[in-house]
């Protein structure tokens, strides 16, 4: 199983998941903070094994792809943006 979510550090500091609508405008999805321990506990409770957790960081490519050009958004380069969890069913 693969789960992706906004990185807990980004959510804790007020970040939101954003997306581009068909008409080109940017939409925002409010987020809740889900710390790593919450995922691990949920996995264990569901008899899943956490295989990996991948932190995805903001880089210049992401800034360009989403049309983020302000100095504030550019200052986010290098910070975590998303977390990807890879889990499998425990034996």
C-alpha positions in Angstrom: 0.0 0.0 0.0 1.2 3.5 -0.8 0.0 6.6 1.1 1.0 10.1 0.3 0.1 13.2 2.3 1.4 16.7 2.9 4.5 16.4 5.1 3.6 16.9 8.8 6.1 19.7 9.2 4.5 21.6 6.3 1.0 21.1 7.8 2.2 22.1 11.3 3.6 25.3 10.0 0.4 26.2 8.1 1.1 24.7 4.8 -1.7 23.3 2.6 -1.9 20.9 -0.3 -2.5 22.8 -3.4 -3.6 21.8 -6.9 -4.2 23.3 -10.3 -7.7 23.4 -11.6 -8.6 22.7 -15.2 -9.0 26.5 -15.8 -5.4 27.0 -14.6 -6.3 28.6 -11.2 -4.8 27.2 -8.0 -7.0 25.5 -5.4 -6.0 24.7 -1.8 -7.0 21.8 0.4 -6.8 22.4 4.2 -4.8 19.9 6.1 -4.5 18.3 9.5 -1.2 17.4 11.1 -0.5 13.6 11.1 2.9 13.0 12.8 5.0 10.0 11.8 4.1 8.1 15.0 0.4 8.3 14.0 1.1 6.5 10.8 3.3 3.9 12.5 0.6 3.2 15.2 -2.1 2.9 12.5 0.0 0.5 10.5 0.8 -1.7 13.5 -2.9 -1.6 14.5 -3.8 -2.8 11.0 -1.1 -5.5 10.9 0.8 -3.5 8.3 4.6 -3.3 8.1 6.1 0.1 7.2 8.6 -0.6 4.4 9.7 3.0 3.8 8.8 6.6 4.4 10.1 9.0 1.8 10.3 12.7 2.5 9.7 14.9 -0.6 11.3 18.3 -0.5 10.4 21.5 -2.2 12.9 22.3 -5.0 13.1 24.7 -7.9 11.3 22.3 -10.3 8.3 22.1 -8.0 8.2 25.9 -7.6 8.3 26.3 -11.4 5.7 23.5 -12.1 3.2 25.0 -9.8 3.9 28.6 -11.0 5.0 29.7 -7.5 7.2 32.7 -8.1 7.0 34.9 -5.1 10.0 35.4 -2.8 8.1 33.8 0.0 7.4 30.7 -1.9 10.9 30.5 -3.2 12.2 30.7 0.3 10.6 27.3 1.0 13.1 25.5 -1.2 14.7 22.7 0.8 11.8 22.2 3.2 9.7 19.1 3.3 6.5 19.2 1.3 5.1 15.6 1.2 5.6 12.2 2.9 5.1 9.0 1.0 4.6 5.8 3.1 5.0 2.3 1.6 3.4 -0.4 3.7 2.8 -4.1 3.3 0.6 -6.7 5.0 2.4 -8.3 7.9 2.7 -12.1 7.8 
